[in-house]
Amino acid sequence: MASKVALKAKGKAGKGGSRPSEDKSTAKCLKEWTTWTMKKAKVITHYGFIPLVIIIGMNSEPKPSLSQLLSP
């Protein structure tokens, strides 16, 4: 049995289905969500990196005290 491969047209030449206004609003929503997520991730990384390193250091073997972790 031979199987047929259906090719879909890309771009604006394809036949109906989705409306352009829906595509634009979806793209805008996705862009806003991505921007919001990246801003939040930047703040979390900025304020959370050093405490994360300290917590990982406190849970390692041998168990150092906090003053040993913070001193050079």
Predicted model as a PDB file, atoms N, CA, C, CB and O in Angstrom, pLDDT in the B-factor column:
MODEL        1                                                                  
ATOM      1  N   MET A   1       0.829  -1.189   0.000  1.00 55.00           N  
ATOM      2  CA  MET A   1       0.000   0.000   0.000  1.00 55.00           C  
ATOM      3  C   MET A   1       0.866   1.244   0.000  1.00 55.00           C  
ATOM      4  CB  MET A   1      -0.939   0.003   1.201  1.00 55.00           C  
ATOM      5  O   MET A   1       1.810   1.363   0.781  1.00 55.00           O  
ATOM      6  N   ALA A   2       0.541   2.142  -0.864  1.00 61.00           N  
ATOM      7  CA  ALA A   2       1.270   3.394  -0.925  1.00 61.00           C  
ATOM      8  C   ALA A   2       0.542   4.443  -0.097  1.00 61.00           C  
ATOM      9  CB  ALA A   2       1.434   3.864  -2.384  1.00 61.00           C  
ATOM     10  O   ALA A   2      -0.675   4.597  -0.197  1.00 61.00           O  
ATOM     11  N   SER A   3       1.290   5.151   0.708  1.00 61.00           N  
ATOM     12  CA  SER A   3       0.668   6.192   1.524  1.00 61.00           C  
ATOM     13  C   SER A   3       0.842   7.543   0.840  1.00 61.00           C  
ATOM     14  CB  SER A   3       1.279   6.219   2.954  1.00 61.00           C  
ATOM     15  O   SER A   3       1.876   7.825   0.234  1.00 61.00           O  
ATOM     16  N   LYS A   4      -0.185   8.361   0.951  1.00 61.00           N  
ATOM     17  CA  LYS A   4      -0.131   9.684   0.350  1.00 61.00           C  
ATOM     18  C   LYS A   4       0.302  10.699   1.404  1.00 61.00           C  
ATOM     19  CB  LYS A   4      -1.502  10.072  -0.260  1.00 61.00           C  
ATOM     20  O   LYS A   4      -0.088  10.616   2.568  1.00 61.00           O  
ATOM     21  N   VAL A   5       1.104  11.642   0.975  1.00 61.00           N  
ATOM     22  CA  VAL A   5       1.559  12.697   1.863  1.00 61.00           C  
ATOM     23  C   VAL A   5       0.850  13.977   1.449  1.00 61.00           C  
ATOM     24  CB  VAL A   5       3.119  12.860   1.815  1.00 61.00           C  
ATOM     25  O   VAL A   5       0.973  14.418   0.306  1.00 61.00           O  
ATOM     26  N   ALA A   6       0.124  14.561   2.358  1.00 59.00           N  
ATOM     27  CA  ALA A   6      -0.577  15.809   2.071  1.00 59.00           C  
ATOM     28  C   ALA A   6       0.310  16.980   2.466  1.00 59.00           C  
ATOM     29  CB  ALA A   6      -1.938  15.870   2.818  1.00 59.00           C  
ATOM     30  O   ALA A   6       0.798  17.055   3.594  1.00 59.00           O  
ATOM     31  N   LEU A   7       0.507  17.876   1.539  1.00 58.00           N  
ATOM     32  CA  LEU A   7       1.309  19.065   1.803  1.00 58.00           C  
ATOM     33  C   LEU A   7       0.388  20.234   2.059  1.00 58.00           C  
ATOM     34  CB  LEU A   7       2.266  19.370   0.631  1.00 58.00           C  
ATOM     35  O   LEU A   7      -0.551  20.469   1.298  1.00 58.00           O  
ATOM     36  N   LYS A   8       0.646  20.957   3.106  1.00 59.00           N  
ATOM     37  CA  LYS A   8      -0.158  22.120   3.427  1.00 59.00           C  
ATOM     38  C   LYS A   8       0.574  23.368   2.954  1.00 59.00           C  
ATOM     39  CB  LYS A   8      -0.455  22.191   4.946  1.00 59.00           C  
ATOM     40  O   LYS A   8       1.790  23.486   3.100  1.00 59.00           O  
ATOM     41  N   ALA A   9      -0.179  24.287   2.391  1.00 57.00           N  
ATOM     42  CA  ALA A   9       0.408  25.530   1.918  1.00 57.00           C  
ATOM     43  C   ALA A   9       0.723  26.419   3.110  1.00 57.00           C  
ATOM     44  CB  ALA A   9      -0.536  26.250   0.929  1.00 57.00           C  
ATOM     45  O   ALA A   9      -0.064  26.513   4.052  1.00 57.00           O  
ATOM     46  N   LYS A  10       1.867  27.065   3.064  1.00 57.00           N  
ATOM     47  CA  LYS A  10       2.258  27.981   4.126  1.00 57.00           C  
ATOM     48  C   LYS A  10       1.979  29.408   3.686  1.00 57.00           C  
ATOM     49  CB  LYS A  10       3.750  27.802   4.493  1.00 57.00           C  
ATOM     50  O   LYS A  10       1.910  29.714   2.496  1.00 57.00           O  
ATOM     51  N   GLY A  11       1.824  30.257   4.665  1.00 56.00           N  
ATOM     52  CA  GLY A  11       1.642  31.671   4.366  1.00 56.00           C  
ATOM     53  C   GLY A  11       0.202  32.033   4.111  1.00 56.00           C  
ATOM     54  O   GLY A  11      -0.715  31.361   4.583  1.00 56.00           O  
ATOM     55  N   LYS A  12       0.003  33.115   3.351  1.00 56.00           N  
ATOM     56  CA  LYS A  12      -1.328  33.651   3.113  1.00 56.00           C  
ATOM     57  C   LYS A  12      -2.061  32.939   1.985  1.00 56.00           C  
ATOM     58  CB  LYS A  12      -1.237  35.114   2.807  1.00 56.00           C  
ATOM     59  O   LYS A  12      -3.254  33.171   1.790  1.00 56.00           O  
ATOM     60  N   ALA A  13      -1.386  32.092   1.249  1.00 55.00           N  
ATOM     61  CA  ALA A  13      -1.992  31.451   0.089  1.00 55.00           C  
ATOM     62  C   ALA A  13      -2.915  30.301   0.473  1.00 55.00           C  
ATOM     63  CB  ALA A  13      -0.916  30.949  -0.839  1.00 55.00           C  
ATOM     64  O   ALA A  13      -3.693  29.830  -0.358  1.00 55.00           O  
ATOM     65  N   GLY A  14      -2.838  29.840   1.729  1.00 52.00           N  
ATOM     66  CA  GLY A  14      -3.653  28.709   2.166  1.00 52.00           C  
ATOM     67  C   GLY A  14      -5.131  29.065   2.215  1.00 52.00           C  
ATOM     68  O   GLY A  14      -5.489  30.241   2.281  1.00 52.00           O  
ATOM     69  N   LYS A  15      -5.987  28.054   2.184  1.00 55.00           N  
ATOM     70  CA  LYS A  15      -7.426  28.284   2.232  1.00 55.00           C  
ATOM     71  C   LYS A  15      -7.860  28.583   3.650  1.00 55.00           C  
ATOM     72  CB  LYS A  15      -8.191  27.076   1.686  1.00 55.00           C  
ATOM     73  O   LYS A  15      -7.261  28.080   4.601  1.00 55.00           O  
ATOM     74  N   GLY A  16      -8.904  29.404   3.807  1.00 54.00           N  
ATOM     75  CA  GLY A  16      -9.523  29.880   5.043  1.00 54.00           C  
ATOM     76  C   GLY A  16      -9.303  29.057   6.293  1.00 54.00           C  
ATOM     77  O   GLY A  16      -8.373  28.250   6.317  1.00 54.00           O  
ATOM     78  N   GLY A  17     -10.082  29.209   7.300  1.00 54.00           N  
ATOM     79  CA  GLY A  17      -9.909  28.490   8.544  1.00 54.00           C  
ATOM     80  C   GLY A  17      -9.790  29.466   9.686  1.00 54.00           C  
ATOM     81  O   GLY A  17     -10.744  29.658  10.440  1.00 54.00           O  
ATOM     82  N   SER A  18      -8.648  30.080   9.828  1.00 53.00           N  
ATOM     83  CA  SER A  18      -8.472  31.036  10.915  1.00 53.00           C  
ATOM     84  C   SER A  18      -8.566  32.455  10.368  1.00 53.00           C  
ATOM     85  CB  SER A  18      -7.118  30.816  11.630  1.00 53.00           C  
ATOM     86  O   SER A  18      -8.169  32.733   9.237  1.00 53.00           O  
ATOM     87  N   ARG A  19      -9.087  33.316  11.175  1.00 57.00           N  
ATOM     88  CA  ARG A  19      -9.222  34.713  10.774  1.00 57.00           C  
ATOM     89  C   ARG A  19      -7.947  35.464  11.137  1.00 57.00           C  
ATOM     90  CB  ARG A  19     -10.459  35.370  11.447  1.00 57.00           C  
ATOM     91  O   ARG A  19      -7.336  35.171  12.164  1.00 57.00           O  
ATOM     92  N   PRO A  20      -7.533  36.426  10.316  1.00 58.00           N  
ATOM     93  CA  PRO A  20      -6.305  37.173  10.613  1.00 58.00           C  
ATOM     94  C   PRO A  20      -6.362  37.908  11.940  1.00 58.00           C  
ATOM     95  CB  PRO A  20      -6.025  38.160   9.514  1.00 58.00           C  
ATOM     96  O   PRO A  20      -5.340  38.024  12.616  1.00 58.00           O  
ATOM     97  N   SER A  21      -7.531  38.411  12.334  1.00 60.00           N  
ATOM     98  CA  SER A  21      -7.623  39.140  13.600  1.00 60.00           C  
ATOM     99  C   SER A  21      -7.335  38.216  14.779  1.00 60.00           C  
ATOM    100  CB  SER A  21      -9.012  39.779  13.755  1.00 60.00           C  
ATOM    101  O   SER A  21      -6.723  38.636  15.761  1.00 60.00           O  
ATOM    102  N   GLU A  22      -7.778  36.947  14.686  1.00 61.00           N  
ATOM    103  CA  GLU A  22      -7.486  35.990  15.751  1.00 61.00           C  
ATOM    104  C   GLU A  22      -5.996  35.683  15.802  1.00 61.00           C  
ATOM    105  CB  GLU A  22      -8.289  34.697  15.550  1.00 61.00           C  
ATOM    106  O   GLU A  22      -5.425  35.559  16.885  1.00 61.00           O  
ATOM    107  N   ASP A  23      -5.367  35.561  14.646  1.00 65.00           N  
ATOM    108  CA  ASP A  23      -3.937  35.286  14.611  1.00 65.00           C  
ATOM    109  C   ASP A  23      -3.147  36.426  15.230  1.00 65.00           C  
ATOM    110  CB  ASP A  23      -3.476  35.044  13.180  1.00 65.00           C  
ATOM    111  O   ASP A  23      -2.197  36.190  15.977  1.00 65.00           O  
ATOM    112  N   LYS A  24      -3.526  37.645  14.929  1.00 72.00           N  
ATOM    113  CA  LYS A  24      -2.807  38.789  15.470  1.00 72.00           C  
ATOM    114  C   LYS A  24      -3.006  38.901  16.975  1.00 72.00           C  
ATOM    115  CB  LYS A  24      -3.260  40.072  14.784  1.00 72.00           C  
ATOM    116  O   LYS A  24      -2.057  39.189  17.704  1.00 72.00           O  
ATOM    117  N   SER A  25      -4.228  38.676  17.447  1.00 88.00           N  
ATOM    118  CA  SER A  25      -4.458  38.778  18.879  1.00 88.00           C  
ATOM    119  C   SER A  25      -3.746  37.655  19.623  1.00 88.00           C  
ATOM    120  CB  SER A  25      -5.953  38.750  19.182  1.00 88.00           C  
ATOM    121  O   SER A  25      -3.253  37.859  20.732  1.00 88.00           O  
ATOM    122  N   THR A  26      -3.691  36.473  19.019  1.00 87.00           N  
ATOM    123  CA  THR A  26      -2.973  35.360  19.632  1.00 87.00           C  
ATOM    124  C   THR A  26      -1.475  35.653  19.679  1.00 87.00           C  
ATOM    125  CB  THR A  26      -3.240  34.053  18.859  1.00 87.00           C  
ATOM    126  O   THR A  26      -0.816  35.391  20.685  1.00 87.00           O  
ATOM    127  N   ALA A  27      -0.951  36.190  18.604  1.00 88.00           N  
ATOM    128  CA  ALA A  27       0.473  36.525  18.566  1.00 88.00           C  
ATOM    129  C   ALA A  27       0.799  37.619  19.573  1.00 88.00           C  
ATOM    130  CB  ALA A  27       0.885  36.969  17.156  1.00 88.00           C  
ATOM    131  O   ALA A  27       1.829  37.574  20.245  1.00 88.00           O  
ATOM    132  N   LYS A  28      -0.097  38.605  19.668  1.00 90.00           N  
ATOM    133  CA  LYS A  28       0.129  39.696  20.623  1.00 90.00           C  
ATOM    134  C   LYS A  28       0.068  39.170  22.054  1.00 90.00           C  
ATOM    135  CB  LYS A  28      -0.911  40.822  20.423  1.00 90.00           C  
ATOM    136  O   LYS A  28       0.881  39.545  22.900  1.00 90.00           O  
ATOM    137  N   CYS A  29      -0.896  38.306  22.310  1.00 91.00           N  
ATOM    138  CA  CYS A  29      -1.036  37.719  23.649  1.00 91.00           C  
ATOM    139  C   CYS A  29       0.204  36.892  24.001  1.00 91.00           C  
ATOM    140  CB  CYS A  29      -2.310  36.836  23.728  1.00 91.00           C  
ATOM    141  O   CYS A  29       0.708  36.965  25.122  1.00 91.00           O  
ATOM    142  N   LEU A  30       0.683  36.118  23.051  1.00 91.00           N  
ATOM    143  CA  LEU A  30       1.874  35.299  23.273  1.00 91.00           C  
ATOM    144  C   LEU A  30       3.091  36.177  23.541  1.00 91.00           C  
ATOM    145  CB  LEU A  30       2.133  34.386  22.065  1.00 91.00           C  
ATOM    146  O   LEU A  30       3.904  35.869  24.412  1.00 91.00           O  
ATOM    147  N   LYS A  31       3.215  37.260  22.799  1.00 92.00           N  
ATOM    148  CA  LYS A  31       4.350  38.167  22.990  1.00 92.00           C  
ATOM    149  C   LYS A  31       4.285  38.829  24.366  1.00 92.00           C  
ATOM    150  CB  LYS A  31       4.377  39.242  21.882  1.00 92.00           C  
ATOM    151  O   LYS A  31       5.296  38.934  25.059  1.00 92.00           O  
ATOM    152  N   GLU A  32       3.073  39.282  24.761  1.00 93.00           N  
ATOM    153  CA  GLU A  32       2.930  39.902  26.074  1.00 93.00           C  
ATOM    154  C   GLU A  32       3.234  38.905  27.186  1.00 93.00           C  
ATOM    155  CB  GLU A  32       1.520  40.468  26.246  1.00 93.00           C  
ATOM    156  O   GLU A  32       3.892  39.252  28.167  1.00 93.00           O  
ATOM    157  N   TRP A  33       2.761  37.671  27.042  1.00 94.00           N  
ATOM    158  CA  TRP A  33       2.997  36.643  28.054  1.00 94.00           C  
ATOM    159  C   TRP A  33       4.486  36.330  28.155  1.00 94.00           C  
ATOM    160  CB  TRP A  33       2.202  35.365  27.724  1.00 94.00           C  
ATOM    161  O   TRP A  33       5.020  36.172  29.253  1.00 94.00           O  
ATOM    162  N   THR A  34       5.153  36.241  27.004  1.00 95.00           N  
ATOM    163  CA  THR A  34       6.587  35.954  26.995  1.00 95.00           C  
ATOM    164  C   THR A  34       7.366  37.086  27.654  1.00 95.00           C  
ATOM    165  CB  THR A  34       7.086  35.734  25.558  1.00 95.00           C  
ATOM    166  O   THR A  34       8.285  36.838  28.434  1.00 95.00           O  
ATOM    167  N   THR A  35       7.002  38.323  27.343  1.00 95.00           N  
ATOM    168  CA  THR A  35       7.681  39.471  27.942  1.00 95.00           C  
ATOM    169  C   THR A  35       7.479  39.487  29.452  1.00 95.00           C  
ATOM    170  CB  THR A  35       7.171  40.783  27.324  1.00 95.00           C  
ATOM    171  O   THR A  35       8.428  39.706  30.204  1.00 95.00           O  
ATOM    172  N   TRP A  36       6.244  39.254  29.899  1.00 95.00           N  
ATOM    173  CA  TRP A  36       5.935  39.230  31.324  1.00 95.00           C  
ATOM    174  C   TRP A  36       6.729  38.130  32.024  1.00 95.00           C  
ATOM    175  CB  TRP A  36       4.427  39.027  31.546  1.00 95.00           C  
ATOM    176  O   TRP A  36       7.281  38.347  33.103  1.00 95.00           O  
ATOM    177  N   THR A  37       6.784  36.951  31.410  1.00 96.00           N  
ATOM    178  CA  THR A  37       7.504  35.819  31.993  1.00 96.00           C  
ATOM    179  C   THR A  37       9.000  36.111  32.096  1.00 96.00           C  
ATOM    180  CB  THR A  37       7.271  34.553  31.158  1.00 96.00           C  
ATOM    181  O   THR A  37       9.623  35.800  33.112  1.00 96.00           O  
ATOM    182  N   MET A  38       9.573  36.697  31.067  1.00 96.00           N  
ATOM    183  CA  MET A  38      11.002  36.991  31.099  1.00 96.00           C  
ATOM    184  C   MET A  38      11.339  38.052  32.150  1.00 96.00           C  
ATOM    185  CB  MET A  38      11.472  37.455  29.723  1.00 96.00           C  
ATOM    186  O   MET A  38      12.381  37.971  32.799  1.00 96.00           O  
ATOM    187  N   LYS A  39      10.465  39.039  32.319  1.00 96.00           N  
ATOM    188  CA  LYS A  39      10.702  40.045  33.359  1.00 96.00           C  
ATOM    189  C   LYS A  39      10.670  39.415  34.745  1.00 96.00           C  
ATOM    190  CB  LYS A  39       9.660  41.170  33.268  1.00 96.00           C  
ATOM    191  O   LYS A  39      11.513  39.716  35.590  1.00 96.00           O  
ATOM    192  N   LYS A  40       9.699  38.545  34.976  1.00 96.00           N  
ATOM    193  CA  LYS A  40       9.602  37.866  36.278  1.00 96.00           C  
ATOM    194  C   LYS A  40      10.803  36.951  36.504  1.00 96.00           C  
ATOM    195  CB  LYS A  40       8.294  37.051  36.368  1.00 96.00           C  
ATOM    196  O   LYS A  40      11.338  36.898  37.611  1.00 96.00           O  
ATOM    197  N   ALA A  41      11.228  36.235  35.471  1.00 95.00           N  
ATOM    198  CA  ALA A  41      12.380  35.334  35.595  1.00 95.00           C  
ATOM    199  C   ALA A  41      13.651  36.125  35.899  1.00 95.00           C  
ATOM    200  CB  ALA A  41      12.563  34.506  34.303  1.00 95.00           C  
ATOM    201  O   ALA A  41      14.503  35.666  36.660  1.00 95.00           O  
ATOM    202  N   LYS A  42      13.778  37.303  35.311  1.00 96.00           N  
ATOM    203  CA  LYS A  42      14.953  38.136  35.560  1.00 96.00           C  
ATOM    204  C   LYS A  42      15.000  38.576  37.025  1.00 96.00           C  
ATOM    205  CB  LYS A  42      14.949  39.367  34.631  1.00 96.00           C  
ATOM    206  O   LYS A  42      16.062  38.541  37.647  1.00 96.00           O  
ATOM    207  N   VAL A  43      13.861  38.987  37.576  1.00 95.00           N  
ATOM    208  CA  VAL A  43      13.807  39.427  38.971  1.00 95.00           C  
ATOM    209  C   VAL A  43      14.082  38.253  39.913  1.00 95.00           C  
ATOM    210  CB  VAL A  43      12.431  40.057  39.287  1.00 95.00           C  
ATOM    211  O   VAL A  43      14.833  38.388  40.879  1.00 95.00           O  
ATOM    212  N   ILE A  44      13.474  37.109  39.629  1.00 93.00           N  
ATOM    213  CA  ILE A  44      13.690  35.922  40.475  1.00 93.00           C  
ATOM    214  C   ILE A  44      15.153  35.504  40.454  1.00 93.00           C  
ATOM    215  CB  ILE A  44      12.801  34.750  40.007  1.00 93.00           C  
ATOM    216  O   ILE A  44      15.720  35.170  41.494  1.00 93.00           O  
ATOM    217  N   THR A  45      15.762  35.521  39.280  1.00 93.00           N  
ATOM    218  CA  THR A  45      17.179  35.153  39.176  1.00 93.00           C  
ATOM    219  C   THR A  45      18.054  36.170  39.896  1.00 93.00           C  
ATOM    220  CB  THR A  45      17.603  35.042  37.700  1.00 93.00           C  
ATOM    221  O   THR A  45      19.018  35.799  40.566  1.00 93.00           O  
ATOM    222  N   HIS A  46      17.721  37.449  39.759  1.00 92.00           N  
ATOM    223  CA  HIS A  46      18.522  38.501  40.376  1.00 92.00           C  
ATOM    224  C   HIS A  46      18.542  38.378  41.893  1.00 92.00           C  
ATOM    225  CB  HIS A  46      17.992  39.867  39.975  1.00 92.00           C  
ATOM    226  O   HIS A  46      19.603  38.472  42.510  1.00 92.00           O  
ATOM    227  N   TYR A  47      17.384  38.171  42.494  1.00 94.00           N  
ATOM    228  CA  TYR A  47      17.300  38.126  43.951  1.00 94.00           C  
ATOM    229  C   TYR A  47      17.435  36.726  44.530  1.00 94.00           C  
ATOM    230  CB  TYR A  47      16.005  38.715  44.393  1.00 94.00           C  
ATOM    231  O   TYR A  47      17.589  36.589  45.744  1.00 94.00           O  
ATOM    232  N   GLY A  48      17.385  35.692  43.720  1.00 93.00           N  
ATOM    233  CA  GLY A  48      17.406  34.342  44.244  1.00 93.00           C  
ATOM    234  C   GLY A  48      18.693  33.581  44.063  1.00 93.00           C  
ATOM    235  O   GLY A  48      18.852  32.508  44.645  1.00 93.00           O  
ATOM    236  N   PHE A  49      19.632  34.101  43.267  1.00 92.00           N  
ATOM    237  CA  PHE A  49      20.832  33.328  42.967  1.00 92.00           C  
ATOM    238  C   PHE A  49      21.742  33.154  44.182  1.00 92.00           C  
ATOM    239  CB  PHE A  49      21.601  33.993  41.851  1.00 92.00           C  
ATOM    240  O   PHE A  49      22.135  32.032  44.500  1.00 92.00           O  
ATOM    241  N   ILE A  50      22.077  34.236  44.858  1.00 89.00           N  
ATOM    242  CA  ILE A  50      22.980  34.151  46.014  1.00 89.00           C  
ATOM    243  C   ILE A  50      22.367  33.323  47.137  1.00 89.00           C  
ATOM    244  CB  ILE A  50      23.321  35.556  46.529  1.00 89.00           C  
ATOM    245  O   ILE A  50      23.063  32.472  47.692  1.00 89.00           O  
ATOM    246  N   PRO A  51      21.077  33.528  47.510  1.00 90.00           N  
ATOM    247  CA  PRO A  51      20.499  32.646  48.528  1.00 90.00           C  
ATOM    248  C   PRO A  51      20.507  31.174  48.115  1.00 90.00           C  
ATOM    249  CB  PRO A  51      19.081  33.076  48.830  1.00 90.00           C  
ATOM    250  O   PRO A  51      20.701  30.297  48.957  1.00 90.00           O  
ATOM    251  N   LEU A  52      20.302  30.901  46.841  1.00 90.00           N  
ATOM    252  CA  LEU A  52      20.351  29.516  46.357  1.00 90.00           C  
ATOM    253  C   LEU A  52      21.741  28.917  46.546  1.00 90.00           C  
ATOM    254  CB  LEU A  52      19.948  29.451  44.875  1.00 90.00           C  
ATOM    255  O   LEU A  52      21.867  27.770  46.973  1.00 90.00           O  
ATOM    256  N   VAL A  53      22.776  29.678  46.235  1.00 87.00           N  
ATOM    257  CA  VAL A  53      24.149  29.198  46.408  1.00 87.00           C  
ATOM    258  C   VAL A  53      24.432  28.938  47.883  1.00 87.00           C  
ATOM    259  CB  VAL A  53      25.161  30.218  45.837  1.00 87.00           C  
ATOM    260  O   VAL A  53      25.076  27.945  48.220  1.00 87.00           O  
ATOM    261  N   ILE A  54      23.956  29.822  48.772  1.00 84.00           N  
ATOM    262  CA  ILE A  54      24.172  29.640  50.209  1.00 84.00           C  
ATOM    263  C   ILE A  54      23.449  28.393  50.705  1.00 84.00           C  
ATOM    264  CB  ILE A  54      23.695  30.878  50.990  1.00 84.00           C  
ATOM    265  O   ILE A  54      24.010  27.626  51.488  1.00 84.00           O  
ATOM    266  N   ILE A  55      22.215  28.181  50.264  1.00 87.00           N  
ATOM    267  CA  ILE A  55      21.458  27.002  50.695  1.00 87.00           C  
ATOM    268  C   ILE A  55      22.120  25.722  50.203  1.00 87.00           C  
ATOM    269  CB  ILE A  55      20.011  27.076  50.186  1.00 87.00           C  
ATOM    270  O   ILE A  55      22.215  24.749  50.950  1.00 87.00           O  
ATOM    271  N   ILE A  56      22.577  25.713  48.961  1.00 87.00           N  
ATOM    272  CA  ILE A  56      23.266  24.525  48.439  1.00 87.00           C  
ATOM    273  C   ILE A  56      24.550  24.278  49.218  1.00 87.00           C  
ATOM    274  CB  ILE A  56      23.577  24.688  46.930  1.00 87.00           C  
ATOM    275  O   ILE A  56      24.879  23.133  49.529  1.00 87.00           O  
ATOM    276  N   GLY A  57      25.286  25.359  49.539  1.00 82.00           N  
ATOM    277  CA  GLY A  57      26.513  25.218  50.318  1.00 82.00           C  
ATOM    278  C   GLY A  57      26.253  24.712  51.724  1.00 82.00           C  
ATOM    279  O   GLY A  57      27.048  23.940  52.260  1.00 82.00           O  
ATOM    280  N   MET A  58      25.143  25.137  52.334  1.00 81.00           N  
ATOM    281  CA  MET A  58      24.822  24.699  53.700  1.00 81.00           C  
ATOM    282  C   MET A  58      24.430  23.211  53.723  1.00 81.00           C  
ATOM    283  CB  MET A  58      23.675  25.562  54.285  1.00 81.00           C  
ATOM    284  O   MET A  58      24.599  22.546  54.745  1.00 81.00           O  
ATOM    285  N   ASN A  59      23.912  22.694  52.617  1.00 83.00           N  
ATOM    286  CA  ASN A  59      23.480  21.296  52.566  1.00 83.00           C  
ATOM    287  C   ASN A  59      24.566  20.346  52.069  1.00 83.00           C  
ATOM    288  CB  ASN A  59      22.270  21.173  51.682  1.00 83.00           C  
ATOM    289  O   ASN A  59      24.329  19.143  51.952  1.00 83.00           O  
ATOM    290  N   SER A  60      25.742  20.870  51.779  1.00 81.00           N  
ATOM    291  CA  SER A  60      26.821  20.018  51.278  1.00 81.00           C  
ATOM    292  C   SER A  60      27.598  19.413  52.453  1.00 81.00           C  
ATOM    293  CB  SER A  60      27.773  20.828  50.353  1.00 81.00           C  
ATOM    294  O   SER A  60      27.471  19.843  53.600  1.00 81.00           O  
ATOM    295  N   GLU A  61      28.385  18.427  52.133  1.00 80.00           N  
ATOM    296  CA  GLU A  61      29.241  17.781  53.142  1.00 80.00           C  
ATOM    297  C   GLU A  61      30.643  18.316  52.976  1.00 80.00           C  
ATOM    298  CB  GLU A  61      29.222  16.217  53.011  1.00 80.00           C  
ATOM    299  O   GLU A  61      31.058  18.462  51.826  1.00 80.00           O  
ATOM    300  N   PRO A  62      31.397  18.616  53.969  1.00 83.00           N  
ATOM    301  CA  PRO A  62      31.067  18.741  55.385  1.00 83.00           C  
ATOM    302  C   PRO A  62      30.183  19.965  55.594  1.00 83.00           C  
ATOM    303  CB  PRO A  62      32.354  18.839  56.248  1.00 83.00           C  
ATOM    304  O   PRO A  62      30.231  20.912  54.808  1.00 83.00           O  
ATOM    305  N   LYS A  63      29.381  19.944  56.648  1.00 80.00           N  
ATOM    306  CA  LYS A  63      28.420  21.011  56.923  1.00 80.00           C  
ATOM    307  C   LYS A  63      29.143  22.252  57.460  1.00 80.00           C  
ATOM    308  CB  LYS A  63      27.347  20.531  57.932  1.00 80.00           C  
ATOM    309  O   LYS A  63      29.573  22.264  58.613  1.00 80.00           O  
ATOM    310  N   PRO A  64      29.277  23.291  56.633  1.00 79.00           N  
ATOM    311  CA  PRO A  64      29.923  24.517  57.123  1.00 79.00           C  
ATOM    312  C   PRO A  64      28.922  25.394  57.862  1.00 79.00           C  
ATOM    313  CB  PRO A  64      30.553  25.304  55.956  1.00 79.00           C  
ATOM    314  O   PRO A  64      27.711  25.272  57.677  1.00 79.00           O  
ATOM    315  N   SER A  65      29.449  26.282  58.705  1.00 82.00           N  
ATOM    316  CA  SER A  65      28.561  27.247  59.362  1.00 82.00           C  
ATOM    317  C   SER A  65      28.350  28.409  58.388  1.00 82.00           C  
ATOM    318  CB  SER A  65      29.164  27.752  60.745  1.00 82.00           C  
ATOM    319  O   SER A  65      29.065  28.541  57.395  1.00 82.00           O  
ATOM    320  N   LEU A  66      27.363  29.243  58.688  1.00 80.00           N  
ATOM    321  CA  LEU A  66      27.053  30.358  57.806  1.00 80.00           C  
ATOM    322  C   LEU A  66      28.229  31.324  57.687  1.00 80.00           C  
ATOM    323  CB  LEU A  66      25.820  31.095  58.308  1.00 80.00           C  
ATOM    324  O   LEU A  66      28.481  31.862  56.609  1.00 80.00           O  
ATOM    325  N   SER A  67      28.955  31.550  58.796  1.00 85.00           N  
ATOM    326  CA  SER A  67      30.102  32.458  58.752  1.00 85.00           C  
ATOM    327  C   SER A  67      31.228  31.898  57.866  1.00 85.00           C  
ATOM    328  CB  SER A  67      30.629  32.713  60.174  1.00 85.00           C  
ATOM    329  O   SER A  67      31.938  32.664  57.214  1.00 85.00           O  
ATOM    330  N   GLN A  68      31.389  30.588  57.840  1.00 82.00           N  
ATOM    331  CA  GLN A  68      32.399  29.979  56.962  1.00 82.00           C  
ATOM    332  C   GLN A  68      32.004  30.118  55.489  1.00 82.00           C  
ATOM    333  CB  GLN A  68      32.592  28.489  57.317  1.00 82.00           C  
ATOM    334  O   GLN A  68      32.861  30.283  54.621  1.00 82.00           O  
ATOM    335  N   LEU A  69      30.703  30.048  55.220  1.00 74.00           N  
ATOM    336  CA  LEU A  69      30.248  30.201  53.831  1.00 74.00           C  
ATOM    337  C   LEU A  69      30.426  31.616  53.330  1.00 74.00           C  
ATOM    338  CB  LEU A  69      28.792  29.801  53.704  1.00 74.00           C  
ATOM    339  O   LEU A  69      30.778  31.814  52.167  1.00 74.00           O  
ATOM    340  N   LEU A  70      30.194  32.603  54.174  1.00 79.00           N  
ATOM    341  CA  LEU A  70      30.222  33.988  53.737  1.00 79.00           C  
ATOM    342  C   LEU A  70      31.609  34.597  53.761  1.00 79.00           C  
ATOM    343  CB  LEU A  70      29.313  34.799  54.584  1.00 79.00           C  
ATOM    344  O   LEU A  70      31.831  35.614  53.103  1.00 79.00           O  
ATOM    345  N   SER A  71      32.564  34.014  54.501  1.00 82.00           N  
ATOM    346  CA  SER A  71      33.910  34.555  54.530  1.00 82.00           C  
ATOM    347  C   SER A  71      34.718  34.016  53.355  1.00 82.00           C  
ATOM    348  CB  SER A  71      34.600  34.218  55.858  1.00 82.00           C  
ATOM    349  O   SER A  71      34.494  32.890  52.909  1.00 82.00           O  
ATOM    350  N   PRO A  72      35.663  34.822  52.847  1.00 74.00           N  
ATOM    351  CA  PRO A  72      36.440  34.378  51.681  1.00 74.00           C  
ATOM    352  C   PRO A  72      37.427  33.296  51.968  1.00 74.00           C  
ATOM    353  CB  PRO A  72      37.158  35.511  51.097  1.00 74.00           C  
ATOM    354  O   PRO A  72      38.133  32.847  51.064  1.00 74.00           O  
TER     355      PRO A  72                                                      
ENDMDL                                                                          
END                                                                             
